[in-house]
Amino acid sequence: SAEREARELYWGAVCDSPENKHDKLIADLLKSSELNPFVAEPHVVRAQLFMQKGEWSRAADAAKSGLRLFYDWATQWDNRMPF
């Protein structure tokens, strides 16, 4: 299912080291967000990766997308995360 694929892409990005893989991880997280548009965490992790690359505007856009979903749902999807 799309939800399972989205989860696998997200989990793969969270567990992988970003060392020289930022673009692949960002693409995976974007695909995850497209497959499951109701989840904020892929946007937040994508924002973190953009910040590591110094792409501040793109980081802010991804963070805004994540925050909007957190506000809409008033809860997190990944219960391991403290946000």
C-alpha positions as CSV (number, residue, x, y, z in Angstrom):
1,S,0.0,0.0,0.0
2,A,1.0,3.6,-0.4
3,E,1.0,4.1,3.4
4,R,3.4,1.2,3.9
5,E,5.7,2.5,1.1
6,A,5.6,6.0,2.7
7,R,6.5,4.5,6.1
8,E,9.4,2.5,4.6
9,L,10.8,5.6,2.8
10,Y,10.5,7.7,6.0
11,W,12.1,5.0,8.2
12,G,14.9,4.4,5.7
13,A,15.7,8.1,5.8
14,V,15.6,8.3,9.6
15,C,17.9,5.3,10.0
16,D,20.4,6.2,7.3
17,S,23.4,8.5,7.8
18,P,23.1,11.7,5.7
19,E,26.8,11.6,4.9
20,N,27.0,12.4,1.2
21,K,23.4,11.2,0.7
22,H,21.4,14.3,1.4
23,D,19.8,14.5,-2.0
24,K,18.7,10.9,-2.0
25,L,17.3,11.1,1.5
26,I,15.4,14.4,0.6
27,A,13.9,12.7,-2.5
28,D,12.8,9.7,-0.4
29,L,11.2,12.0,2.2
30,L,9.5,14.0,-0.5
31,K,8.1,10.8,-2.0
32,S,7.0,9.7,1.5
33,S,5.1,12.9,1.9
34,E,3.4,12.5,-1.5
35,L,2.3,8.9,-0.7
36,N,1.0,9.9,2.8
37,P,0.3,13.6,2.8
38,F,-1.2,13.6,6.3
39,V,2.1,13.0,8.1
40,A,4.3,15.8,9.3
41,E,7.5,14.0,10.2
42,P,8.9,13.5,6.7
43,H,8.7,17.3,6.2
44,V,10.5,17.9,9.5
45,V,13.3,15.5,8.7
46,R,13.6,17.0,5.2
47,A,13.9,20.5,6.8
48,Q,16.8,19.2,8.9
49,L,18.6,17.8,5.9
50,F,18.1,21.1,4.0
51,M,19.5,23.0,7.0
52,Q,22.6,20.7,7.0
53,K,23.1,21.7,3.4
54,G,22.7,25.4,4.2
55,E,19.5,25.6,2.0
56,W,17.7,27.9,4.5
57,S,14.7,28.8,2.3
58,R,13.9,25.2,1.4
59,A,14.4,24.2,5.0
60,A,11.9,26.8,6.1
61,D,9.4,25.7,3.5
62,A,9.7,22.1,4.6
63,A,9.4,23.0,8.3
64,K,6.3,25.1,7.6
65,S,4.7,22.1,5.9
66,G,5.4,19.9,8.8
67,L,4.2,22.5,11.3
68,R,0.9,22.9,9.4
69,L,0.3,19.2,9.7
70,F,1.2,19.1,13.4
71,Y,-1.2,21.9,14.0
72,D,-4.0,20.3,12.0
73,W,-3.7,16.9,13.7
74,A,-2.5,18.1,17.1
75,T,-0.4,15.0,17.4
76,Q,2.6,13.2,15.9
77,W,2.6,10.1,13.8
78,D,6.1,8.8,14.8
79,N,5.6,8.3,18.5
80,R,9.3,7.9,19.0
81,M,9.9,11.5,18.2
82,P,9.4,14.1,21.0
83,F,7.5,16.7,19.0
